[in-house]
């Protein structure tokens, strides 16, 4: 899915029948995928493995991938659910330019050629942010820092929320305890 010229990222909260899930595909963007409801088999590159709801995976650009969902692991309406965020390297470059303290982490991320399955602790932190009500309106956590950039006055509660949102990128960009899903495109 190509990134729009006017958008830095896409955020999709999808609820659909298991057989309506997109098939094998690849794109020029990074993909962060969180399976909310459903289980089955996941294909990333040349690797196939089972997956469960609650897993968070980051897939580099140009890696073929898809999720094959079981028909009997759905919500009450017979649907699976997932959240997918896509972004391109230009977005990462802009983040590096705006937040120089992230440069090292972003450089490491851009050198990744394998998908990453996040460990439980990082998955939970990412899931908390993805399920946040603000994100259901397609806002990215990075935009929570805009009041700071504009030097607007914010209260302690807003500051705490922004620190929580900023931790999203630390969890997303730090890979020491994550599982690499080795795959060849």
C-alpha positions as a printed Julia matrix, in Angstrom:
185×3 Matrix{Float64}:
   0.0     0.0    0.0
   1.69    3.24  -1.09
   1.97    6.08   1.37
   0.02    9.16   0.4
   2.06   12.25  -0.37
   0.09   14.09   2.29
   0.41   11.38   4.96
   3.47   10.21   6.86
   1.83    6.93   7.84
  -1.36    4.91   7.64
  -3.3     3.53  10.6
  -5.92    0.87   9.96
  -8.11   -0.76  12.6
  -9.65   -3.63  10.65
 -12.52   -5.97  11.59
 -13.51   -8.46   8.9
 -14.29  -12.1    8.17
 -11.2   -14.34   8.19
 -11.47  -15.04   4.45
 -11.55  -11.29   3.66
  -8.03  -10.67   5.02
  -5.59   -9.44   2.37
  -3.57  -12.21   0.72
   0.15  -12.45   0.12
   1.53   -8.99  -0.58
   4.53   -6.74  -0.11
   4.92   -3.0   -0.09
   7.61   -0.34  -0.07
   6.7     0.67   3.5
   7.39   -0.69   6.96
   4.41   -2.48   8.52
   3.64   -2.75  12.22
   0.95   -5.38  12.67
  -0.99   -6.21  15.83
  -3.45   -9.11  15.78
  -6.26   -8.27  18.19
  -8.56  -11.24  17.53
  -7.64  -14.34  15.6
  -5.02  -17.01  15.15
  -3.63  -19.09  12.35
  -0.5   -19.26  10.22
   1.7   -16.29   9.33
   3.91  -16.22   6.23
   6.75  -13.68   6.19
   9.36  -14.05   3.45
  10.18  -17.76   3.27
   9.13  -18.48   6.86
   5.77  -19.83   7.97
   4.79  -20.06  11.65
   1.68  -20.09  13.82
   0.44  -16.85  15.36
  -1.98  -15.92  18.12
  -3.97  -12.83  19.04
  -1.91  -10.33  21.0
   1.21  -10.61  18.86
   2.96   -7.55  17.43
   5.27   -7.86  14.42
   7.3    -5.29  12.46
   7.94   -6.13   8.8
  10.58   -4.29   6.75
   9.78   -2.97   3.27
   9.57   -5.36   0.3
   9.14   -8.55   2.37
   6.22  -10.69   1.1
   3.83  -11.5    3.94
   0.3   -12.54   4.89
  -1.75  -13.95   7.75
  -3.99  -16.99   7.21
  -6.67  -16.82   9.9
  -8.57  -19.78  11.35
 -12.32  -19.54  10.73
 -13.2   -20.56  14.28
 -11.14  -17.96  16.2
 -13.22  -14.81  15.79
 -15.22  -12.29  17.79
 -18.97  -12.58  18.42
 -19.7   -11.25  14.91
 -17.45  -13.85  13.26
 -14.69  -11.35  12.5
 -10.97  -11.18  13.1
  -9.41   -7.87  14.13
  -6.04   -6.28  13.65
  -4.36   -2.9   13.69
  -1.79   -2.12  11.02
   0.44    0.95  10.88
   2.57    1.56   7.79
   5.26    4.18   7.28
   8.16    4.71   4.93
  11.85    5.5    5.32
  11.16    9.2    4.66
   9.03    9.22   7.82
  11.92    7.67   9.76
  14.32   10.25   8.3
  12.0    13.07   9.35
  11.8    11.58  12.86
  15.61   11.49  13.0
  15.77   15.12  11.91
  13.17   16.2   14.43
  14.33   13.98  17.31
  18.12   13.57  17.04
  18.17   11.36  20.15
  16.35    8.7   18.07
  18.95    8.68  15.25
  20.87    5.65  16.53
  17.71    3.6   17.02
  16.3     4.61  13.65
  19.59    3.79  11.91
  19.49    0.31  13.5
  15.88   -0.16  12.43
  16.6     0.83   8.83
  19.33   -1.85   8.66
  16.82   -4.59   9.54
  16.16   -7.11   6.8
  14.2    -9.57   8.93
  10.81   -9.12  10.51
  10.74   -8.59  14.26
   8.32  -10.26  16.65
   8.25   -8.11  19.78
   8.66   -9.71  23.19
   5.78   -9.63  25.68
   6.84   -6.45  27.5
   7.34   -4.4   24.35
   4.23   -5.85  22.72
   2.13   -4.79  25.71
   3.52   -1.24  25.59
   2.9    -0.98  21.84
  -0.59   -2.48  22.19
  -1.49    0.04  24.91
  -0.63    2.85  22.52
  -2.29    1.31  19.48
  -5.52    0.75  21.41
  -5.48    4.25  22.88
  -8.64    6.16  21.93
  -6.59    8.9   20.27
  -5.17    6.35  17.85
  -8.58    5.1   16.83
  -8.92    8.51  15.23
  -5.81    7.74  13.15
  -3.38    9.89  15.1
   0.17    8.63  15.49
   1.84    8.78  18.93
   4.54   11.06  17.56
   1.96   13.8   17.1
   1.4    13.87  20.85
   4.71   15.76  21.01
   3.44   18.62  18.84
   2.52   20.83  21.83
   6.12   20.53  23.01
   7.48   21.4   19.59
   5.16   24.41  19.38
   6.17   25.34  22.97
   2.58   25.44  24.12
   1.9    25.22  27.82
   0.78   21.77  28.93
  -0.15   20.45  32.36
   1.42   17.51  34.24
  -1.25   15.06  33.08
  -0.61   15.96  29.44
   3.14   15.66  30.02
   2.7    12.16  31.5
   0.58   11.15  28.51
   3.22   12.46  26.14
   5.97   10.53  27.96
   3.85    7.38  27.58
   3.38    8.08  23.89
   7.09    8.78  23.38
   7.9     5.38  24.91
   6.13    3.88  21.87
   9.13    4.68  19.71
  11.62    3.42  22.28
   9.78    0.08  22.33
   9.4     0.07  18.58
  13.01    0.92  17.83
  14.86   -1.1   20.5
  15.47   -4.71  19.56
  17.79   -6.22  22.23
  15.18   -8.64  23.62
  13.01   -9.07  20.54
  12.76  -12.11  18.36
  13.96  -11.72  14.8
  11.85  -13.65  12.34
  14.49  -14.58   9.79
  13.06  -14.46   6.33
  14.39  -14.11   2.85
  12.33  -11.97   0.47
